[in-house]
Structure formats: C-alpha cells, structure tokens
Amino acid sequence: GRYDITFTKGTLTVAKKALESSMIADIDPLIYIGTPYTPEPAVIFNGMTLIKGTDYTLSYENNVNPGTATLIVTATANCNYSGTASKNFTINKKEIEQGFIGTIETLTYTGKAQTPEPTITFNDMTLVKGTDYLISYTNNVNVGTATYIIRGVGFYSGSASKTFTIQKKALTVTADDKSVTFGDDAPEYTVTYDGFVNNETEAVLGGNLAIYCLYEKNKNSSSEYIIMPSGLTSSNYAITFANGKLTVSKKEMEEGFIADIEDLTYNGLAQKPEPVLTFNGLTLVENTDYTVVYANNKNAGTGTVTITGKGSFVGTVSKNFT
C-alpha cells in the first residue's frame, strides 16, 4: 500500500467527579432539641453509595436553632470525587409540652391575683421567661383551682397548662371579753377579727354574725359566762370562732333597797321585823340574797337591822327602826 502505518498509544484521563447536591439524600425536618443536629444522609452517585471518611467528610452550619440548617459534603483528597456540595434541612420549633412545666405548691388566699412562676425545663435546659415562653393565669385570685398557661416563643411554639390550688386563709373571730354588774342590762357584744388580707373586712363574709351568751338581767348569779360567736361563712377564709368571757360582778348593797320598817311596840321580847328588800323590781330573798342581823331590838328605843349581801350581792347596809 501507499502508507506505512504506525500506531501510537494515547492517554485517557478520567477526571474526578464533582460532588453535587443531587447526590445527597433529602433530610427530613427535625425538631429543636437545643444541641447540634448531625444527620448523615446517604450520598449516592450512579447507584454507588459513597463512603463517609473514604470519599467525603461532613460538616454543618446553623444546625442547632430552629430555621434552615446546612449539611456540607466535602470530597476527601484521595478519592474519585472533588469539591463540595450542600443540602439544607429544616429544624422546627419545639412544641411546649405539659411535662416541661414544674409544679406549683398550694398557695394561700391573699385577696390579690397570685402569679407564681414555675420552672420550665426541656432537655436539661431551663427555659427563660420572655425569651422562651410567656405565662398567663386564670382564676388566680379566689380559693379554688387556678390555671397557668405557658406559651412558647423564640425557639418554642404552642402552649400547655397546669393548675395549682389556692387554699383558704385562716381567719379567727374572737368574742371580746365584757363585764357587767349583777342587774345590769346585757352589754353590746362585739367581736375582733384576726386574719383578713388585702385590707378586706367583715363585709366580704357571708352569713350573719350571731353572738350567744346565757346572761340575763336579774336572773343569773354566775360570776362568768361564755360569749360564743358563730354564723359567719366565707369561700376564701377558713373561719375559727373563739369564745369570749362575760364577767359579772356582785351588786353592792344599798340602803335604798330596804323598805321602811313600821314602828313597833315594846313587848319584852327581842323583836325581829322582816325587812323587805327590792332591787330592779325584784324582791330579794333572805339567806339567798342577803342575811340579817339585829341590834338593840328588845327595849324601847332605836333598833337596827343590818343586811349583808349574799349570792349576787355584796356589802353591808343598815336600817333603823323604832
């Protein structure tokens, strides 16, 4: 032939495959946990699954807080791939759960809205009011079951609630001690209150105050009587009634109690006219209310009857007779 053919070998250069985002499997949305997320999706090219550490390494950006995080795949130096590729994934806000919310111990009625602040924790983190959550309250003044609602903000969403108890405030109603003298009208009974809060008064109480005492004018002879209050009610106060004491002093004998004694005629014997004693319309009874002693009561002249109080009466008075 006309040509002398010489064959010369050529070189086929196989370039490294540049990494592409499409090689990286999608990453499902995640939920904020307060620590870095490091997902490891499959990296595949032409049906081949690349090997982490041999073909590529992983790094991350913005992979803690809610929002868009980025996974970066970087080819290793001695592999068939080059460059970097990235894949975004979503970190969603964490929904507030009831289990995050600390318990509030039972409180006592104060007459004001009570706003205790529970501890809110998640994943060993203590959440910060105003930054991570807001708190509101319902039914938090009067005795009963109050509710506190935690609403997520910042990295948190949704809301959850718990309840706490407001118990009754102790209130003591004490009958005031009183004193009278036998024969006096019953005093005006009064009470003293101990335990009101927030400038409240007895006006907030229900029921009707009743004060009972056995003392009756002219009829009783005891030196002391119990004064017993009762009748008041309250939804916010736990009422305890405390008794008071009425002290009755003995009545001092007066000459005016003794009626005039008519003149008597000498008869040679000791004469003992029976005096008539009255007080507050009552006729006093000898040996119950008083005792009698006579003097100069035999011979003509001026005799004397001496009255000494007894029982509800005290003191000594005298009356002359002729």
Secondary structure, DSSP 4 states (H G I P E B T S, - for coil): --------------PPEEP-GGGBPP---EE--SS-------BEETTEEP-BTTTEEEEEES-SSSEEEEEEEEE-TTSSEESEEEEEEEEEPEEP-GGGBPPPPPEE--SS-------BEETTEE--BTTTEEEEEES-SSSEEEEEEEEE-TTEESEEEEEEEEEPEEEEEEEPPEEEETTSPPP---EEEE---TT--GGG-EEEEEEE----TTT---SEEEEEEEEEE-SSEEEEEE-EEEEEEPEEP-GGGBPPPPP----SS-------BEETTEEP-BTTTEEEEEES-SSSS-EEEEEEE-TTEESEEEEEE-
